[in-house]
């Protein structure tokens, strides 16, 4: 989000600078050229004043010599081609010689403007990349109200282009400095605006992963976001209180129902002693339902205990822990005719609660052994995966559909195809709760070629 916001701000700033800089650069170039044009007009006016004293019927008079000398000296000093020409284009005084074209010169636009009695005031703009351009200015020589000659100057534009380029470089440096300041200001601004958003996002993630005590600390920012942080904390308090009450109710109900259930089972046993023969099947069914209800109550109490627990994560060798649980389950696997295989590195350290992780692994292995038919393996493996240590249990059972994979781990959910298998539907929920308490997770996926893969993860670094 910060990148997108920075991109928007910097794009707007770049657009504003471009909208201001391009016209300003064009105005700078026009101003530089206008100064040159004014200078040439002044020079042309001076030569026009001298040309007024040249007699119309004499080409070698003293005034003409003076005019020629001024033209030559002007051209040599400033490097500008200049001349005074008759209305027909004949050169009266020109320097340097040979640059004036009797055929093309009189047809040029500046020459025609001068013949009409107008000075060149708006020649085409010269740009830094206009290498072959010259700047032409023409002024009329007026005698007795008539245009009798034209003063024509043709200036090289190298110096003009260099000055324009220097002004543009200064302008570009100023815009670059402004853009740098805009970048720094945008970074600070977006950091200030998004700081409470980042804190809010982190707190939301922690609550979503089971750390219900996470709250948004005051982090500055706009007043609207500070109010949002306060509202979020109030909401989190209400949610935590509601969940606490729910857990307390589940724990209290589970605990309170155990005693009546135990008394009921005892009365059923006593009643069974007094029943006549032939009712053993019904009595066994009642006993089985009672034991199932007792397991559900035990699992509910275990889930409530797991949700209440706030274990401390310690650095744990998950290879050693997982290998110990595999060894503990081998007798059960042998009784069910299932091979319990093991694979892993010599050591894999992660941050978790050993007791909680071991209980979660027991629930997953127990679930795998329930659904794996005789002769099929259950494989337990440990691997380092990015920032996590992953313990994977892959069974050889029938597996689950995509729709069932999306629901596995929900409380009390069991696949309709496996209702005949003993269980309450809370084991994997308890395992997920135990892992989430220390920053771990429980992941489900299809096995290869069949079965279910359940992965328990623990972070390799401590979770703040």
C-alpha positions as CSV (number, residue, x, y, z in Angstrom):
1,X,0.0,0.0,0.0
2,X,2.9,2.4,0.8
3,X,4.4,1.8,-2.6
4,X,1.1,2.5,-4.4
5,X,0.5,5.7,-2.3
6,X,4.1,6.8,-3.0
7,X,3.6,6.2,-6.7
8,X,0.4,8.3,-6.7
9,X,2.0,11.2,-4.8
10,X,5.2,11.2,-6.9
11,X,3.2,10.9,-10.1
12,X,1.1,13.9,-9.2
13,X,4.3,15.8,-8.2
14,X,6.1,14.9,-11.4
15,X,3.0,16.0,-13.4
16,X,2.9,19.3,-11.6
17,X,6.6,19.9,-12.1
18,X,6.3,19.0,-15.7
19,X,3.3,21.3,-16.2
20,X,5.2,24.1,-14.7
21,X,8.7,23.3,-16.0
22,X,7.9,22.9,-19.7
23,X,6.2,26.3,-20.2
24,X,8.8,27.9,-18.0
25,X,11.6,26.4,-20.1
26,X,9.9,27.6,-23.3
27,X,9.5,31.1,-21.8
28,X,13.2,31.1,-20.8
29,X,14.2,30.2,-24.4
30,X,11.9,32.9,-25.8
31,X,13.3,35.5,-23.4
32,X,16.9,34.7,-24.3
33,X,16.1,34.9,-28.0
34,X,14.2,38.1,-27.6
35,X,17.2,39.8,-26.0
36,X,19.3,38.8,-29.0
37,X,16.6,40.1,-31.4
38,X,16.4,43.4,-29.6
39,X,20.2,43.8,-29.8
40,X,20.1,43.0,-33.5
41,X,17.3,45.5,-34.1
42,X,19.3,48.1,-32.3
43,X,22.4,47.3,-34.4
44,X,20.2,47.4,-37.6
45,X,18.8,50.8,-36.5
46,X,22.3,52.2,-36.2
47,X,23.2,50.9,-39.7
48,X,19.9,52.2,-41.1
49,X,20.8,55.6,-39.6
50,X,24.1,55.6,-41.5
51,X,22.5,54.3,-44.7
52,X,20.2,57.3,-44.8
53,X,23.2,59.5,-45.6
54,X,24.2,57.4,-48.6
55,X,23.3,59.3,-51.8
56,X,20.9,57.4,-54.0
57,X,22.9,58.2,-57.2
58,X,26.4,57.4,-55.9
59,X,27.9,54.1,-54.9
60,X,31.3,55.2,-53.8
61,X,30.6,58.4,-51.8
62,X,32.2,59.0,-48.4
63,X,29.0,58.1,-46.4
64,X,29.0,54.7,-48.2
65,X,32.7,54.2,-47.3
66,X,31.8,54.9,-43.7
67,X,28.9,52.5,-43.8
68,X,31.0,49.7,-45.4
69,X,33.8,50.2,-42.8
70,X,31.2,50.0,-39.9
71,X,29.7,46.8,-41.4
72,X,33.1,45.2,-41.8
73,X,34.2,46.1,-38.3
74,X,30.9,44.9,-36.8
75,X,31.2,41.6,-38.6
76,X,34.8,41.0,-37.6
77,X,34.2,41.9,-33.9
78,X,31.0,40.0,-33.4
79,X,31.1,37.3,-36.0
80,X,27.8,38.3,-37.4
81,X,27.1,38.5,-41.1
82,X,25.6,41.9,-41.9
83,X,24.8,44.1,-45.0
84,X,22.8,46.9,-46.4
85,X,20.9,46.1,-49.6
86,X,18.9,48.0,-52.1
87,X,15.2,47.2,-52.6
88,X,16.2,44.9,-55.5
89,X,18.7,43.1,-53.3
90,X,21.9,44.6,-54.6
91,X,24.5,44.8,-51.9
92,X,25.5,48.3,-50.9
93,X,27.7,47.2,-48.0
94,X,28.2,43.6,-46.9
95,X,30.6,41.6,-44.7
96,X,31.9,39.0,-45.1
97,X,31.7,39.0,-48.8
98,X,30.1,36.1,-50.7
99,X,27.4,35.0,-48.2
100,X,24.6,37.1,-49.8
101,X,22.6,35.4,-52.5
102,X,21.2,37.9,-55.0
103,X,18.5,35.4,-56.0
104,X,17.4,34.0,-52.6
105,X,18.1,36.9,-50.2
106,X,15.4,39.3,-51.4
107,X,12.8,36.5,-51.3
108,X,13.4,35.7,-47.6
109,X,10.6,36.6,-45.2
110,X,12.6,39.1,-43.1
111,X,13.7,41.0,-46.2
112,X,10.1,41.2,-47.4
113,X,9.0,42.4,-44.0
114,X,11.6,45.2,-44.1
115,X,10.4,46.2,-47.6
116,X,7.0,46.6,-46.1
117,X,8.4,48.9,-43.6
118,X,8.3,46.5,-40.6
119,X,11.2,45.3,-38.5
120,X,11.7,41.6,-37.8
121,X,10.1,41.1,-34.4
122,X,9.3,37.4,-34.1
123,X,11.7,35.2,-35.9
124,X,11.3,31.4,-35.5
125,X,12.4,30.1,-32.1
126,X,15.9,28.7,-31.7
127,X,16.3,25.6,-29.6
128,X,19.4,24.0,-28.2
129,X,19.1,21.1,-30.7
130,X,18.8,23.5,-33.7
131,X,22.4,23.1,-34.8
132,X,22.1,24.6,-38.3
133,X,19.9,27.6,-37.4
134,X,20.8,31.2,-37.7
135,X,18.9,34.2,-36.4
136,X,18.0,36.7,-39.1
137,X,16.8,40.2,-38.4
138,X,16.0,42.9,-41.0
139,X,15.2,46.6,-40.6
140,X,14.0,49.1,-43.3
141,X,16.1,52.2,-44.3
142,X,13.5,54.9,-44.6
143,X,14.1,58.2,-46.4
144,X,11.4,60.7,-46.9
145,X,8.8,58.2,-45.9
146,X,9.9,55.5,-48.4
147,X,11.9,52.3,-47.8
148,X,15.0,52.8,-49.9
149,X,17.1,50.0,-48.5
150,X,17.2,47.1,-46.1
151,X,19.7,46.3,-43.2
152,X,20.0,42.6,-43.0
153,X,21.9,40.7,-40.2
154,X,22.4,36.9,-40.0
155,X,23.7,35.9,-36.5
156,X,25.1,32.5,-35.5
157,X,23.1,30.9,-32.7
158,X,25.8,28.9,-30.9
159,X,26.1,31.3,-27.9
160,X,22.3,31.7,-27.8
161,X,21.7,27.9,-27.7
162,X,24.4,27.6,-25.0
163,X,22.7,30.2,-22.8
164,X,19.3,28.5,-23.3
165,X,20.8,25.2,-22.4
166,X,22.4,26.6,-19.2
167,X,19.1,28.1,-18.2
168,X,17.4,24.8,-18.8
169,X,20.1,23.0,-16.8
170,X,19.5,25.4,-13.9
171,X,15.8,24.9,-14.2
172,X,16.2,21.1,-14.4
173,X,18.4,21.2,-11.3
174,X,15.8,23.2,-9.5
175,X,13.1,20.7,-10.5
176,X,15.3,17.8,-9.5
177,X,15.8,19.4,-6.1
178,X,12.1,20.0,-5.8
179,X,11.5,16.4,-6.8
180,X,14.0,15.1,-4.2
181,X,12.3,17.2,-1.5
182,X,9.0,15.8,-2.7
183,X,10.2,12.3,-2.5
184,X,11.5,12.8,1.1
185,X,8.3,14.6,2.1
186,X,6.2,11.8,0.5
187,X,8.1,9.1,2.3
188,X,7.7,10.9,5.6
189,X,4.0,11.6,4.8
190,X,3.2,8.1,3.8
191,X,5.1,6.7,6.8
192,X,3.1,9.0,9.1
193,X,-0.2,8.1,7.5
194,X,0.4,4.4,7.2
195,X,2.1,3.8,10.5
196,X,-1.3,3.2,12.3
197,X,-2.4,1.1,9.4
198,X,0.6,-1.2,9.7
199,X,0.1,-1.5,13.5
200,X,-3.6,-2.2,12.9
201,X,-2.7,-4.8,10.2
202,X,-0.3,-6.5,12.6
203,X,-2.8,-6.6,15.4
204,X,-5.5,-8.0,13.1
205,X,-3.2,-10.7,11.9
206,X,-2.3,-11.7,15.5
207,X,-6.0,-11.8,16.5
208,X,-6.7,-13.9,13.3
209,X,-4.0,-16.4,14.3
210,X,-5.4,-16.8,17.8
211,X,-3.6,-14.1,19.9
212,X,-6.7,-12.5,21.2
213,X,-4.8,-10.2,23.6
214,X,-3.2,-8.2,20.7
215,X,-4.1,-4.6,20.7
216,X,-3.3,-1.5,18.6
217,X,-0.8,0.8,20.5
218,X,-1.0,4.5,19.9
219,X,1.2,5.2,16.8
220,X,0.4,8.8,15.7
221,X,-1.0,9.4,12.3
222,X,-4.1,11.2,11.2
223,X,-6.9,11.7,13.7
224,X,-9.3,9.5,11.7
225,X,-6.9,6.5,11.9
226,X,-6.3,7.1,15.6
227,X,-10.0,6.9,16.1
228,X,-10.1,3.8,14.0
229,X,-7.4,2.2,16.2
230,X,-9.4,3.1,19.3
231,X,-12.5,1.5,17.8
232,X,-10.6,-1.6,16.8
233,X,-9.3,-2.0,20.4
234,X,-12.9,-1.7,21.7
235,X,-14.1,-4.2,19.2
236,X,-11.2,-6.6,20.1
237,X,-12.1,-6.2,23.8
238,X,-15.7,-7.1,23.2
239,X,-14.8,-10.1,20.9
240,X,-12.3,-11.4,23.5
241,X,-14.8,-11.0,26.2
242,X,-17.4,-12.9,24.2
243,X,-15.0,-15.7,23.4
244,X,-13.9,-15.9,27.0
245,X,-17.4,-16.2,28.1
246,X,-18.0,-18.9,25.5
247,X,-14.9,-20.8,26.5
248,X,-15.9,-20.5,30.2
249,X,-19.4,-21.8,29.4
250,X,-18.0,-24.8,27.4
251,X,-15.5,-25.6,30.1
252,X,-18.1,-25.2,32.9
253,X,-20.7,-27.2,31.0
254,X,-18.3,-30.0,30.2
255,X,-17.1,-30.2,33.7
256,X,-20.6,-30.0,35.2
257,X,-21.9,-32.7,32.8
258,X,-19.2,-35.2,33.7
259,X,-20.6,-35.9,37.1
260,X,-24.2,-36.5,36.0
261,X,-22.9,-38.6,33.1
262,X,-20.8,-40.7,35.5
263,X,-23.8,-41.2,37.8
264,X,-25.9,-42.1,34.8
265,X,-23.4,-44.7,33.5
266,X,-23.3,-46.2,37.0
267,X,-27.1,-46.5,37.1
268,X,-27.0,-48.1,33.7
269,X,-24.5,-50.7,34.9
270,X,-26.7,-51.4,38.0
271,X,-29.8,-51.6,35.8
272,X,-28.0,-54.0,33.5
273,X,-27.5,-56.4,36.4
274,X,-31.2,-56.6,36.9
275,X,-32.3,-56.9,33.3
276,X,-33.3,-60.3,32.1
277,X,-31.3,-62.1,29.5
278,X,-31.8,-61.1,25.9
279,X,-31.2,-57.3,26.3
280,X,-27.4,-57.4,26.2
281,X,-27.3,-55.8,22.7
282,X,-29.4,-52.8,23.7
283,X,-27.4,-52.4,26.9
284,X,-24.1,-52.5,25.0
285,X,-25.5,-49.8,22.6
286,X,-26.4,-47.6,25.6
287,X,-23.0,-48.1,27.1
288,X,-21.3,-47.2,23.8
289,X,-23.4,-44.0,23.5
290,X,-22.5,-43.1,27.1
291,X,-18.8,-43.6,26.4
292,X,-19.0,-41.5,23.3
293,X,-20.7,-38.7,25.2
294,X,-17.9,-38.9,27.8
295,X,-15.3,-38.6,25.0
296,X,-17.1,-35.5,23.6
297,X,-17.1,-33.9,27.0
298,X,-13.4,-34.7,27.5
299,X,-12.6,-33.2,24.1
300,X,-14.7,-30.1,24.9
301,X,-12.9,-29.7,28.2
302,X,-9.5,-30.2,26.4
303,X,-10.4,-27.6,23.8
304,X,-11.4,-25.1,26.4
305,X,-8.2,-25.8,28.3
306,X,-6.2,-25.3,25.2
307,X,-7.9,-22.0,24.4
308,X,-7.3,-20.8,28.0
309,X,-3.7,-21.7,27.9
310,X,-1.0,-19.1,27.3
311,X,2.1,-21.3,26.8
312,X,5.6,-19.8,26.4
313,X,7.5,-20.8,23.3
314,X,11.0,-22.2,23.8
315,X,13.6,-23.4,21.4
316,X,12.8,-27.1,20.8
317,X,14.4,-29.8,18.7
318,X,11.3,-30.9,16.8
319,X,13.1,-33.9,15.3
320,X,13.7,-35.3,18.8
321,X,10.1,-34.4,19.9
322,X,8.5,-36.0,16.8
323,X,10.7,-39.1,17.0
324,X,9.6,-39.6,20.6
325,X,5.9,-39.4,19.7
326,X,6.4,-41.8,16.8
327,X,8.0,-44.3,19.1
328,X,5.1,-43.9,21.6
329,X,2.6,-44.6,18.8
330,X,4.3,-47.6,17.3
331,X,2.6,-50.2,19.6
332,X,-0.8,-48.8,18.6
333,X,0.1,-48.8,14.9
334,X,1.3,-52.4,15.3
335,X,-2.0,-53.5,16.8
336,X,-3.8,-51.9,13.9
337,X,-1.5,-53.5,11.3
338,X,-0.2,-50.1,10.1
339,X,3.4,-49.3,9.4
340,X,4.5,-46.1,11.1
341,X,7.5,-44.8,9.1
342,X,9.9,-41.9,10.0
343,X,12.0,-39.6,8.0
344,X,13.9,-36.4,9.0
345,X,17.2,-34.5,9.4
346,X,19.4,-35.0,12.5
347,X,18.1,-31.8,14.1
348,X,15.5,-29.1,13.4
349,X,15.1,-26.3,15.9
350,X,11.9,-24.3,16.2
351,X,10.1,-22.1,18.7
352,X,7.1,-23.8,20.3
353,X,5.6,-25.2,23.4
354,X,6.9,-28.8,23.5
355,X,3.9,-30.1,25.4
356,X,1.3,-28.4,23.2
357,X,3.1,-29.4,20.0
358,X,3.4,-32.9,21.2
359,X,-0.3,-33.0,22.0
360,X,-1.2,-31.6,18.6
361,X,1.1,-34.2,16.9
362,X,-0.6,-37.0,19.0
363,X,-4.0,-35.9,17.7
364,X,-2.8,-35.8,14.1
365,X,-1.1,-39.3,14.3
366,X,-4.1,-40.7,16.1
367,X,-6.4,-39.4,13.3
368,X,-4.1,-40.8,10.6
369,X,-4.0,-44.3,12.3
370,X,-7.8,-44.3,12.5
371,X,-8.3,-43.9,8.8
372,X,-5.4,-45.9,7.4
373,X,-6.3,-49.5,6.5
374,X,-4.2,-52.5,7.4
375,X,-1.1,-52.9,5.4
376,X,-0.9,-49.2,4.4
377,X,1.8,-46.9,5.9
378,X,1.6,-43.7,7.9
379,X,4.7,-41.5,7.2
380,X,5.9,-38.9,9.6
381,X,8.6,-36.5,8.3
382,X,10.4,-33.3,9.5
383,X,11.7,-30.7,7.1
384,X,13.0,-27.1,7.2
385,X,10.7,-24.9,5.1
386,X,11.7,-21.3,4.8
387,X,11.0,-19.6,8.2
388,X,9.2,-22.7,9.6
389,X,9.9,-26.2,10.7
390,X,7.3,-28.5,9.2
391,X,6.3,-31.9,10.7
392,X,4.2,-33.7,8.1
393,X,2.0,-36.8,8.8
394,X,0.8,-38.5,5.6
395,X,-1.6,-41.4,5.9
396,X,-2.7,-44.1,3.4
397,X,-6.4,-43.7,3.9
398,X,-9.1,-42.8,1.4
399,X,-8.4,-39.0,1.7
400,X,-10.8,-36.2,1.4
401,X,-12.4,-34.2,-1.5
402,X,-11.6,-30.6,-2.1
403,X,-14.8,-29.5,-0.5
404,X,-14.0,-31.7,2.6
405,X,-10.5,-30.3,2.7
406,X,-11.9,-26.8,3.0
407,X,-13.8,-27.8,6.2
408,X,-11.5,-30.2,7.9
409,X,-10.4,-28.8,11.3
410,X,-13.7,-27.2,12.0
411,X,-15.2,-28.0,15.3
412,X,-17.4,-31.1,15.4
413,X,-17.1,-31.5,11.6
414,X,-16.6,-35.0,10.3
415,X,-16.8,-36.4,6.8
416,X,-20.2,-38.0,6.1
417,X,-18.2,-40.9,4.6
418,X,-16.5,-41.6,7.9
419,X,-19.2,-41.3,10.5
420,X,-18.7,-44.9,11.5
421,X,-15.1,-44.1,12.7
422,X,-14.8,-43.4,16.4
423,X,-14.2,-39.7,17.2
424,X,-15.8,-36.4,18.3
425,X,-14.6,-34.1,15.5
426,X,-12.6,-31.9,17.9
427,X,-9.1,-33.5,17.8
428,X,-7.8,-31.5,14.9
429,X,-9.5,-28.3,16.3
430,X,-7.6,-28.8,19.5
431,X,-4.4,-29.4,17.6
432,X,-4.8,-26.2,15.7
433,X,-5.5,-24.2,18.8
434,X,-2.4,-25.6,20.6
435,X,-0.2,-24.7,17.6
436,X,-1.6,-21.2,17.1
437,X,-0.9,-20.3,20.7
438,X,2.9,-20.2,19.9
439,X,2.8,-18.9,16.3
440,X,2.4,-22.3,14.6
441,X,-0.2,-23.6,12.2
442,X,-2.0,-26.7,11.0
443,X,-2.2,-27.3,7.2
444,X,-4.1,-29.9,5.2
445,X,-3.6,-31.2,1.7
446,X,-4.2,-34.3,-0.4
447,X,-1.7,-37.2,-0.1
448,X,0.1,-38.9,-2.9
449,X,-1.3,-41.0,-4.4
450,X,-4.1,-41.1,-1.9
451,X,-4.7,-40.2,1.7
452,X,-4.3,-37.0,3.7
453,X,-1.3,-34.9,4.4
454,X,-1.4,-32.9,7.7
455,X,1.5,-30.5,8.3
456,X,2.3,-29.0,11.7
457,X,4.5,-25.9,11.6
458,X,6.5,-24.0,14.2
459,X,8.5,-20.8,13.5
460,X,12.3,-21.1,13.4
461,X,12.6,-17.6,15.0
462,X,10.9,-16.4,18.1
463,X,7.5,-14.7,17.7
464,X,7.3,-11.3,19.5
